[in-house]
């Protein structure tokens, strides 16, 4: 008499698959031990490199922030030359860090404070070329560049940069001031038509700005 075949449970099937997979894996490693070892070492090397880079970036950011703090201290004491030296070194040696971005803007600003307007202009331009993530600093860099040009008597160029800043960051709190400054510089460049547009834009787009009255006064003078 034939005996009924014993039914294999799902658990036994899973265990059997696990055992089969285990032995297949062991067999693969034995046959390809050299390649497996090389692959493991490669992955390990990538992980170590990643951790090293992350650590290096963290160290660089810390050192850059220390230099930025030193520069701010010198500026607060009106030691502008010393601050510029620190910032030049920091921007060169810690490129790519957040503090270097702040330092690049501060360098341009310090040149402006020192009255070296051509250097301020070139450094504001460099900041705008290399950075731009920080909207507040970028908007201020447009104004700084325009102000540097204005101090050099380049009123038309200054007006255009003020206007560019206002258009690019129309929602920024600085936009009404940039439009007012653009109008003033267009007026100094004998471009009253452009100045009028800037004043009218300020009045229309920013009716709650405390600069609205100034724009209306300038328009009245132009009409008078």
RARA-V683441 format. One record per pair of residues at least 24 apart in sequence whose ideal C-beta (glycine too) atoms are under 10 Angstrom apart, sorted by the first residue. I is the first residue (numbers start at 0). J is the second residue. Records with the same first field share a line. If there is no record, write none. Layout:
BEGIN
I->J / J
END
This chain:
BEGIN
56->95 / 96
57->96
59->92 / 93 / 94 / 95 / 96 / 98 / 99
60->93 / 95 / 96 / 97 / 98 / 99
61->93 / 96 / 98
62->89 / 92 / 93 / 96 / 98
63->89 / 90 / 92 / 93 / 94 / 95 / 96 / 97 / 98 / 99 / 100 / 101 / 102
64->89 / 93 / 96 / 97 / 98 / 99 / 101 / 102
65->89 / 98
66->90 / 92 / 93 / 96 / 98 / 99 / 102
67->93 / 96 / 97 / 98 / 99 / 101 / 102 / 105
68->98
70->98 / 101 / 102 / 105 / 106 / 109
71->101 / 102 / 105 / 109
73->109
74->105 / 108 / 109 / 112
77->112 / 113
79->109 / 110 / 112 / 113 / 114 / 115
80->109 / 113
82->106 / 108 / 109 / 112 / 113
83->109 / 110 / 112 / 113 / 115 / 118 / 122
85->109
86->110 / 122
87->122
90->122 / 125 / 126 / 129
94->129
97->130 / 132 / 133
99->129 / 130
100->126 / 129 / 130 / 131 / 132 / 133 / 136 / 137
101->130 / 133 / 136
102->126
103->127 / 129 / 130 / 136 / 140
104->130 / 133 / 135 / 136 / 137 / 139 / 140 / 143
105->136
107->139 / 140 / 143 / 144 / 147
108->136 / 139 / 140 / 143
110->143 / 147
111->143 / 144 / 146 / 147 / 150
114->150
115->147
116->146 / 147 / 148 / 149 / 150 / 151 / 152 / 153
117->147 / 148 / 150 / 151
118->147
119->143 / 144 / 146 / 147 / 148 / 150 / 151
120->144 / 145 / 146 / 147 / 148 / 150 / 151 / 153 / 156 / 157 / 160
121->147
122->147
123->147 / 148 / 160
124->160
127->160 / 163 / 164
131->167
134->167 / 168 / 170 / 171
135->168 / 171 / 172 / 173
137->164 / 167 / 168 / 171
138->164 / 165 / 167 / 168 / 170 / 171 / 172 / 173 / 174 / 177
139->164 / 168 / 171 / 173
140->164
141->165 / 166 / 167 / 168 / 171 / 173 / 177
142->173 / 176 / 177 / 180
145->177 / 180 / 181 / 184
146->180 / 184
148->184
149->180 / 183 / 184 / 187
152->187 / 188
153->184 / 188
154->183 / 184 / 185 / 186 / 187 / 188 / 189 / 190
155->184 / 185 / 187 / 188 / 189 / 190 / 193
156->184 / 188
157->181 / 183 / 184 / 185 / 187 / 188
158->182 / 183 / 184 / 185 / 186 / 187 / 188 / 190 / 193 / 194 / 197
159->184 / 185 / 188 / 190 / 193
160->184
161->185 / 197
162->193 / 196 / 197 / 200
165->197 / 200 / 201 / 204 / 205
166->200
169->200 / 204 / 205
172->205 / 208
174->200 / 201 / 204 / 205 / 208 / 210
175->200 / 201 / 202 / 204 / 205 / 207 / 208 / 209 / 210 / 211 / 213 / 214
176->201 / 205 / 208 / 210 / 213
177->201
178->202 / 204 / 205 / 208 / 210 / 214
179->205 / 208 / 210 / 211 / 213 / 214 / 217
180->210
182->213 / 214 / 217 / 218 / 221
183->213 / 217
186->217 / 220 / 221
191->221
192->221
194->218 / 221
195->221 / 222
END
